[in-house]
Amino acid sequence: MKKLKDEQLYRAYQKGIKKERKIVLTWQISIAVLFFLCWEISSRLYIIDPLLFSSPSKIFDLIFTRIANGSLFVHVSVTLFETLLGFLIGTIGGVLIATSLWYSNRFANIMDPYLVIFNAMPKVALGPILIVALGPGYLSIIAMGFIISVIVTTLVVYRAFLEVDRNYTMVLRSFGANQSQIFKEAIFPASLPVMISTLKVNVGLSWVGVIVGEYLVSKQGLGYLIIYGFQVFDFSLVMASLVIIAILAALMYKGVEKLEAWLMKHTR
């Protein structure tokens, strides 16, 4: 009897979660539709400058036209490749650096002021230096995405390592566990939710880094289209590029959420 009641409560709980997700999704779609509708009406009634801000109808017409002639796929694929690579390298690099800091308190104390200074430094200023050092190609753009995300990842993940309950490590040490075993069995699993949250932040940071890099050097990509649109006063092209970036960033974010759900399910 108790088991049947528990199952009913669990089903009710699951039903409540699904209902809440539907409500949230409905609100998200409604806000997006309302935003584009207000934008379209404001542009047609000249409440906003249609030359400067364009309109959703012109933007989506331009996107579909460029999809039809195949010119958009080249720019999207280039930017997406650079962003994904910068995102992965920045995240993995940040976790590795944070791990090395956790392993050695001396190394962490030595690097602490440098990490703070580098985090405060405007990364855009490093763009020209990267171009000269690495050349005007994919490498310098990916490096731009990397440096914008790696320090944030390092600082957040390292702080998460330090904030893991010390009772876990004390128990493991009492059983004779070494540093590597403590990290594998306690520190890393306990910090996994923070690392997933860092992935979500890095989605935005990686896009910022890559687009800034494309501003400076690229002859392909969505960043290049934005600069080109400004140069020829084609603001529909500029806004279309921004809409595509927003869509791709949202898809990446949803992908990270799916990864988070999978990791939480398989690491319990």
N, C-alpha and C positions, 0 to 999 in steps of 0.2 A: 504493500500500500504506500509506504513511504517512498519507495523507488518510483512508483507511478506519479506521485505528487511532485517529486524532484524533476522528473522528465517534463511534466506539464509546465512547471515554473521555468525550466530551461527553454522550452519552446516559446513561451510567452516573452522571455527575455530576448531571444533571437528575433522574434517578430517585432518587438519594440525597436531593436537596432535597425532592422530593415526599413521600418516605417520612418525612423529618424533620418536615415540616409536618403530616402525618397524625398522627404521634405526639404532637406538641405540641397539636394540636386535640383529640385524644382525652383527653389529660391535663386540658386546660382544661375540657372538658365534664364529665369525671368529678369534678373538684374542685367545680364548680358544683352538680352533682347531689348530691354528698356533703354539701355545705354546707346545701342546702335540706332534705335528708333528716334531718340531725342537728337542724336548727332545728325541723322538724315534730315529731320524736320528743320533743325536749326540751320543747316547748310542751305536748304532750299528756300527758307524764309529770310536768308541773309542775316540771321541773328549772329552767326559767326561767319568769318570770311571764307567762302567756298574755295577760293584760290589757295589760301594758306592751309586750311584744315581739310580740304576736300570733302568727300562724303562716302558713307559705306557703299552706296550703289556704284560709284566710280571706282572705288578701291577694289571691290570684288569683281567688277567687270575687267579691270586691269589684271587681276590675279588669274582669272579664268582665261583671258587672252594669252597671257604669257605661259600658262600651263599648256594651252592648245598648241602654241608654236614651239614648245619645248625649251624656251630660254630660261624659265624659272628654275627648273630642276638642277641645272648646273650650279647656280648660286646657292640654292638651298642645300644641296649635297655637300658643297665645299664648307659652308658655315657649320653644318651639322657635324661633319667629320672633325673639324677643328675643335668644336665645342665639346663633343663627347670625349675626345682624346685629352683635351685640357682638363676636363672634369675628372676623368679617371686618374690621370697622372697626379693632379693636385690633391685629390682625396687620398689615394694610396700613399703618396709622398708625405702628406701631413700625418697620416696614421703611423707611418714608419718613423718619422722624426719624433712624434710624441712618445712612441714606444721606447726609442733610444733615450729620451729624456727621463722616462720613468725608470729605466734600468740603472741610470747613473745620476745620483743626486748632484755630484760634482759637475757633470756635464750640463745638467739643468741649470745650476746656479751660474755657470759661466755663460750660457747662452741666453739667460733670461733678459738682460737689457737689450741684447741684439734683436731678439724676437719682438720686443715691445717697440723698438725704434723702427724696425722694418715694417711692422704692422701699421705704424703711424705714417710711414712714408707714402706719398701719392704715387701709386703704381703706374699711372699714366705717364709720369715723367720718365719712367724707365723704358718706355716704348722706343724712342729713337736709339737708345743705347743697345737694346736688343736687336734692332734692325741692323745696326752697324756690326754688332758682334756675330749674329747668326745669319744675316743675309735677309733680303726682302722676299721671304717665301713663307711656306707653311710653318716652318720651324719657329720663326720669331712670333707668329700669331699664337701658336699653341703654347709657347713659353709665356706669353702674356696672360693667357687664361690660367696657366699653372701658377704663376707668382701671385695672382690676385686671390686664389683660393687656398694655397698651401699653408700660409701662415695662420689664417683663421682656423683652418682645420687642425693644425698643430696645437694652437692655444686651447681650443675648445676640448679636443680629445684628451690632451694632457691633463687639463683640469678635471675632466671626468675620471681619469685614472686615479688621480690623487683623492678624489672624493668617495671612492669605493669604501664601504664599511671595513674598517681595520680588523674587525672580528673575523672576517673571512680569511684574511691573510694570517692572522694569529693561529687560527685552527689548523690551517694547512702547514704552517711552520712547526706546529706541535707534532705533526705526523712526519716531519722531516722533509717537507717539500722544498725544493730549491727555487731560485728566482724565476726561472723559466716556467716551472710547473705552477707557481702561484699566478703568474700572468695568464697562462693558458686556462687554468681552471677557475679563477676568480675575477681577476681584473678585466680581462677582455670581455667575457660574457656579461659582466655587470655593466660595462660601459657601452654595450651594443646599442641600446636605445639612443644614447647621445650621439653615437657615430652615425646612426640613421638620420637623426635630426640635422647633423652637419651636412649630410648628403643633400638634404632639401635646400639648405642655405647655399651650398656650392652650385646648385643648378643655376641660380640667378647670378652668382659671382662669375661662373664660367662664361655665361653669355655676355656679361659686361666686358670681361677680358678679351674675348675673341672679337667682339664688335669693335672695340677700341683699337685692337690690332689691325683689323681690316680697314678702319678709317685711315690709318697711317701708311699702310703699305700694299694692301691687296688690290688686285685687278679683277677679282671674282669674290662672290659672297654677298650676303645681305648687307653687311656693313659698307661694302663698295657701292651697292645700289642706293643706299641712303645718301652717301656723299655725292654720287653722280646725280641723284634727284635734286639735291640742293644746288648743284652747279648749273643745271639746266632749268631750274625753277619748275620741276615736275614734282609737286608736292604730293600728288596722288601716288607716285612711285615710292616716295619716302614713307607715307602712311601705310601703304601696302606692305612694305618691308617690315615695318613695326608690328603690323597685325600678324604677319607670318611668324615673326620672332616670338610674339606672345603665345601663339598657338603651339609652336614647337616647345617653348619653355613649359607650358601647361602640360603637354604630353610627357615631357621628361619628368616633371614633378609627379604625375600620376604613376609613371613607371617606378619611381623611387618609393612611392606609397605601396605599390604592389610588392616590391622587394622587401619593404619593411614588414608587411603582413606575412610574407613567406618566411622571413628570418625569425620573426617572433613565434611563428607556429612550429618551426623545426628546431628551435634552440631552447625550448622549454624543458 
